[in-house]
């Protein structure tokens, strides 16, 4: 297994009751192979001792540049220049106000100004403070400055009031940190906008039931041999994960894959094209969107030998193949009124034309086409370069993680649903 990239995260902790949750965020990021260094505001130290973070990170926790115990005389510069992302958990109304106005009167606010790394803030505060015009103005300013927000959620707050102001689940915060870091390392430019994190919490696919075929199929020749392909299943699973996160009920009919299915999706195993076809047809009536992301074998051996085929003296061995059922075409041909049908077209040449003819021939609503000869778009890769084609539109997308492409595909599905 390849070693996961080690990212450096600067964790800023502010003075709020949710400060203890920063400990959990730190642990989650460390589990994701992040090297985390911690800076605290003075007020944060009223809630959690610097020693806690020091023990967990094995490094000096910065609170005050001028403190005699601080081993680094220009700590805010060194700290800010040696991180891949600055994360603030919890972000108080006070730190948002300082960041928005460029006030640098303590270590953390100086670090914010001195850093070129992306900044993510997870605010937590009393509902009135959150709703206050001044705070909302600062939030708007920070979003315009490119700061990524993990918005607080609604719930019972420490002050016993109910409303927006509760820190988002630390799991989601850590997940969004990793998403930004992996995007940064792929594209090496600040392409993440504040709309992308809110997407994770948008349940815009609620009420939809997605049926997705994933991975490659295996077509048996005899008890030991088979015909298959290089599909990893990553693209299909990325769509499944994205759809589940956006509130859809998801079933994957899963062939052979290199990766584990995401959590909270139903998995039906189907190794051959015929098994996949049968499983899909059984689940189809309860589905509202079908996505054919599997690399289904087009042909299979006409006869499966019951016992192992032995070598003969002949140099040539002929294997007679027959067509497998085309799952995607059959789904589209037997669709109920509400069903949207999405196919994939992995091509090596004349990509868009082949994809368009596939859309016509198989009667698809959407086809996701990619040129598998391009760097970053092949089988097994974590990224893809795709063109999403519908009857009225054609969107050419740049190199991006499969997980992000998954969201783009689902955005187009939603546009079709709206029609
Ligand atoms: N597909 C399917 N069942 C099959 C074959 C393909 O559901 N038996 C689906 C795939 O999941 C994908 C799309 O059809 O969504 C790919 O179309 P296909 O015409 O099979 O692609 P190729 O095998 O590349 O075909 P061609 O050789 O015509 O390019």
Boltz pocket constraint, residues with backbone or C-beta under 6 A from the ligand:
constraints:
  - pocket:
      binder: B
      contacts: [[A, 213], [A, 273], [A, 292], [A, 293], [A, 294], [A, 295], [A, 296], [A, 297], [A, 298], [A, 324], [A, 325], [A, 326], [A, 327], [A, 328], [A, 329], [A, 342], [A, 343], [A, 344], [A, 345], [A, 346], [A, 358]]
      max_distance: 6.0
